[in-house]
Amino acid sequence: MTATSTGAASTGRTQPFAAPKGIPEYLPADGFVRVRDALVAAADRAGYGHIELPIFEDTGLYARGVGESTDVVSKEMYSFADRGDRSVTLRPEGTAGVVRAVIEHGLDRQGLPVKLRYAGPFFRYERPQAGRYRQLQQVGVEAIGVDDPALDAEVIAVADEGFRSLGLTGYRLELTSLGDAECRPAYRDRLQEFLAGLPLDDATRHRATINPLRVLDDKRPEVRALLADAPLLVDHLSDTSAAHHAAVKRHLDDLGVAYVENPRMVRGLDYYTKTTFEFVHDGLGAQSGIGGGGRYDGLMEILGGQALSGVGFGIGVDRTLLACRAEGIAIDDAPRVDVFCVPLGDEALDRLVVVAAALRRAGVRADVSYGGRGLKGAMKSADRSGARFALVLGERDLEAGTIGVKDLHSGDQESVALDTVVDAVTGRVRG
Ligand code: HAM
């Protein structure tokens, strides 16, 4: 599309652009970074190393890794041909990319488990609504190469700790097991047989043949009523999966992480086996899932690696931020700087620009009032910046070789030698 087709040229005025539909953006006061970093910090404390993944990958990675029959792959991917005519896709999730990277770099040939964390944007062409975006932000972890229920519990506890560290309380952890290659096929047959005997509409009947487990998640009351007696996978687990599930629950009990069992949980991605979980917040309306994850025993092999299992989570940062707001948790009260410099005149500006740079070098956050503003306007900016101290430099100070240091909390003001102000203020900010 050319610029003229927007209609801007015909009015002779440039229309302001808007961010694309369904894509949220976060301003400094929104507290996005604090929420994201709190979630990341919980993963750091458990030894997960940062991996920076590509924003787009070969489309085949997601088709194979996430599953062709999922909504994510069949309807929601941002796929396009690049200039070399290769089909690439903006990453809809992180697990497939992490597993691809582990295989590509041979990380699984070193100590196991490989513990990685990631944070950033993901892309799904969904119908936008409150809490459901086309560019969503996740913090995720993956622990690959060790099939131990204690590791599943660790992953869950790390997510729980991330939420708790923000002060969130209004959420619950839902847990189930999706079994393994031994018990799933038999259960699938059993469920399909059950579904075949129900008066379902054509679309649902079709879904029952492709992915019968997903039918269990139908939200329509009339279908729910029909499904009341459906066989549940948790009642038909193999001995291995049942023991694994019991052990995960025992570890969660030991860790004091509360959960409720939801045997009808259906995740939107196909790779899950055994442990599967979701964190659900009650204050968010329809888009209540603030995080989810589970174990994926076959994914490494599907993507061409060794037969190693993995377990991980993805937390929605957008929704976690909404959950904080819903619970009235004030996220951004952090001041931007410690010191705000107020020059009165050109010569004062020259000096304060250097003072501010020296303060920053000393680790003190400092800002300057630019543009030759008067004392009143500059002091307003100082208040808005959240600074503890304002440094006020006028002509008379310059002559005397001094500078005014105002404590914006107490209102006290004193005069300090200009030559020593960096040390003096640094000491006060630290003290
Ligand atoms: P997921 O459940 O598809 O799992 O996404 C994880 C979280 O991302 C969701 O719980 C939700 O908070 C957030 N989210 C998903 N879609 C949207 C959206 N359209 N708008 C806003 N937030 C959204 C995964 O992506 C898996 N890779 C998680 C995982 C890691 N499993 C194992 N390891």
Residues whose N, C-alpha, C, O or C-beta is under 5 A from the ligand:
A	BS01	HAM	P92 E93 G94 T95 R124 E126 G131 R132 Y133 L136 G140 V141 G289 I290 G291 G292 G293 G294 V311 G312 F313 G314 I315 G316 D318 R319
